[in-house]
Amino acid sequence: MSFFKKLKSKLFKSSSKLEEGLDAIVGDGGVEEELEDTQPVAEPVDNSAEIEAARQAEEARIAEAAAQAARDAEAADAKRVAEAEAEKRAAAALAEAEAARKAEAEAAERAEAVALAAQKAADARAAQAAADAQLEDERTREVARLAAEADAAENARKLKEAEDRLEEQRALAAAQAAEADRRAQAATEKAAKDAKAAEEAAAQAARDLETAKADVPSALDAPDAAATLADPSQSDAPAKKPGLFGRLLGRKEQKTVIRRELDDDMLEALEELLIASDMGVDTALRVTANMAEGRFGKKLSTQEIKELLAAEITKIMEPVAKPMPIYPKRPQVVLVVGVNGSGKTTTIGKLALQFSNAGKKVVIAAGDTFRAAAVEQLQVWGDRAGVPVLTAPEGSDPASLVYDAMTKAEADGADLLMIDTAGRLQNRADLMEELAKIVRVIRKKDDTAPHNTLLVLDATTGQNALNQVDVFRQISDVSGLVMTKLDGTAKGGVLVALADKFGLPIHAIGVGEQIDDLAPFDPEEFAQALTGAATE
Ligand SMILES: Nc1nc2c(ncn2[C@@H]2O[C@H](COP(=O)(O)OP(=O)(O)OP(=O)(O)O)[C@@H](O)[C@H]2O)c(=O)[nH]1
């Protein structure tokens, strides 16, 4: 190929289109003709040098243009390469940045996830701890609740038991009271019936006697010997003068006589009567049984029954009727105990006077330091009896006063030291313990003392006196009893029960509020007064 063709194919590729265009213009409407074999008309001029130069110049120009084009192409290539390189670098940087961003985002995500997980774990742990604490708290509360419930149930059970016991005791007491009432009522009704029957029989007897007197006057001269023997009121002998108890109980003389066969009914009525007089069931049964022995089916008058009963009661009372013993020991210590208001202070005053009158040097210790009034009252009794009373300030320890009093009585050469003590209910453990302490202190000073411990009992308290003896004997060595206020009760049967049950000596009985209203205990007189035998 020629140089131009080569150049053309390289540089003017587009010119072919022009060419084509031209061809088309030409071709359009042109007519095809046969080309003549024409030869360029060669000028016969010889200008080959010029042509050569032109050609060379042209070739140089073309070469320059080609070189320029090559350089341009090279530069363009270099630029493209550089651009591509830059693009690549930029893309790489972009990719790198993107990767870094992604990595950062992933790291952030991971960190967030880790933090979240840590937070969740912490939350979970906290929640677990809270749940555990709550569970523990609930468990503790449950344990406490169960314990409280158990306590409450135990307390309720104890309370119920105590209430039941109380209820049982109440029911028992009510039943006993009802039974006692019933028996007393029955006895009263029976006595009223008997009295009415007796009145009627007496009236009838009087009428019969009048008739007999009118009909056979001589019959009066021969009274029934047996009746006279058994019923002193029917004899000519003067009526027995009522004794102390008879006067106390205000018996009236009776003019008629009634007899009744001793049978089961009568025995039962007698038992009930004795129980109603506070004698106690056991003693009442024994007294009536002894009385009935060998007499069942026999007819007995009221007076005979009274005398038989009085004899049985005397038998029980005789062994306990003993005055307070006096010992050679100086001072003889006499401790006086008893429940509130039983008559301790009054009895001390009365006894002090009696011993003083008998030539004994007596000292009184006011051991009831709780009540100022009690001390004053004892001082009044001491003044009446002319006997000194040792006292201590109100509220001070009675045991300490007793110790001092023993020292003083010893120093003064007293024969008798009578110690008053505070009245104490037998069911107050603290007061009873205090009494035990007084006894211990007395024994420190003289281990044989107290030589007498007198329990003062109020006769009007009835059967409760038995319980008082029981309790006071447990803490002090009760050596004898003084029964007060026998003037204030129509019963007095409790003395028989006391003698029968405990066999403790009864030294004296209180029969009034005056200083000389203290009598030695005479069992026969007491029995006759109690049964009414003495007034017939
Ligand atoms: N009718 C009568 N009353 C008596 C008799 N003995 C004491 N009294 C009265 O019973 C009441 C109580 O007597 P106190 O001697 O004070 O009894 P207490 O045991 O010392 O009493 P406290 O100091 O409270 O423990 C007083 O009103 C006495 O007058 C008695 O034999 N017959």
Ligand as a Chemical Component Dictionary entry (heavy atoms), coordinates in Angstrom:
data_LIG
# 
_chem_comp.id                   LIG 
_chem_comp.type                 NON-POLYMER 
_chem_comp.pdbx_formal_charge   0 
_chem_comp.three_letter_code    LIG 
# 
loop_
_chem_comp_atom.comp_id 
_chem_comp_atom.atom_id 
_chem_comp_atom.alt_atom_id 
_chem_comp_atom.type_symbol 
_chem_comp_atom.charge 
_chem_comp_atom.model_Cartn_x 
_chem_comp_atom.model_Cartn_y 
_chem_comp_atom.model_Cartn_z 
_chem_comp_atom.pdbx_ordinal 
LIG N1  N1  N 0 -68.732 -10.303 165.881 1  
LIG C1  C1  C 0 -67.429 -10.491 165.949 2  
LIG N2  N2  N 0 -66.595 -9.682  165.267 3  
LIG C2  C2  C 0 -65.272 -9.898  165.346 4  
LIG C3  C3  C 0 -64.733 -10.947 166.105 5  
LIG N3  N3  N 0 -63.386 -10.905 165.967 6  
LIG C4  C4  C 0 -63.106 -9.867  165.145 7  
LIG N4  N4  N 0 -64.234 -9.252  164.750 8  
LIG C5  C5  C 0 -64.399 -8.109  163.865 9  
LIG O1  O1  O 0 -63.906 -8.480  162.589 10 
LIG C6  C6  C 0 -63.350 -7.341  161.958 11 
LIG C7  C7  C 0 -61.948 -7.683  161.492 12 
LIG O2  O2  O 0 -61.155 -7.926  162.599 13 
LIG P1  P1  P 0 -59.593 -7.649  162.617 14 
LIG O3  O3  O 0 -59.081 -8.055  163.930 15 
LIG O4  O4  O 0 -59.296 -6.280  162.138 16 
LIG O5  O5  O 0 -59.163 -8.675  161.499 17 
LIG P2  P2  P 0 -57.717 -8.864  160.886 18 
LIG O6  O6  O 0 -57.600 -10.292 160.574 19 
LIG O7  O7  O 0 -56.676 -8.273  161.766 20 
LIG O8  O8  O 0 -57.876 -8.018  159.575 21 
LIG P3  P3  P 0 -56.712 -7.530  158.592 22 
LIG O9  O9  O 0 -55.840 -6.649  159.385 23 
LIG O10 O10 O 0 -57.452 -6.847  157.495 24 
LIG O11 O11 O 0 -56.048 -8.757  158.129 25 
LIG C8  C8  C 0 -63.386 -6.207  162.972 26 
LIG O12 O12 O 0 -64.503 -5.410  162.682 27 
LIG C9  C9  C 0 -63.573 -6.926  164.286 28 
LIG O13 O13 O 0 -64.264 -6.141  165.200 29 
LIG C10 C10 C 0 -65.649 -11.815 166.800 30 
LIG O14 O14 O 0 -65.290 -12.787 167.464 31 
LIG N5  N5  N 0 -66.973 -11.534 166.699 32 
# 
loop_
_chem_comp_bond.comp_id 
_chem_comp_bond.atom_id_1 
_chem_comp_bond.atom_id_2 
_chem_comp_bond.value_order 
_chem_comp_bond.pdbx_ordinal 
LIG N1  C1  SING 1  
LIG C1  N2  DOUB 2  
LIG C1  N5  SING 3  
LIG N2  C2  SING 4  
LIG C2  C3  DOUB 5  
LIG C2  N4  SING 6  
LIG C3  N3  SING 7  
LIG C3  C10 SING 8  
LIG N3  C4  DOUB 9  
LIG C4  N4  SING 10 
LIG N4  C5  SING 11 
LIG C5  O1  SING 12 
LIG C5  C9  SING 13 
LIG O1  C6  SING 14 
LIG C6  C7  SING 15 
LIG C6  C8  SING 16 
LIG C7  O2  SING 17 
LIG O2  P1  SING 18 
LIG P1  O3  DOUB 19 
LIG P1  O4  SING 20 
LIG P1  O5  SING 21 
LIG O5  P2  SING 22 
LIG P2  O6  DOUB 23 
LIG P2  O7  SING 24 
LIG P2  O8  SING 25 
LIG O8  P3  SING 26 
LIG P3  O9  DOUB 27 
LIG P3  O10 SING 28 
LIG P3  O11 SING 29 
LIG C8  O12 SING 30 
LIG C8  C9  SING 31 
LIG C9  O13 SING 32 
LIG C10 O14 DOUB 33 
LIG C10 N5  SING 34 
# 
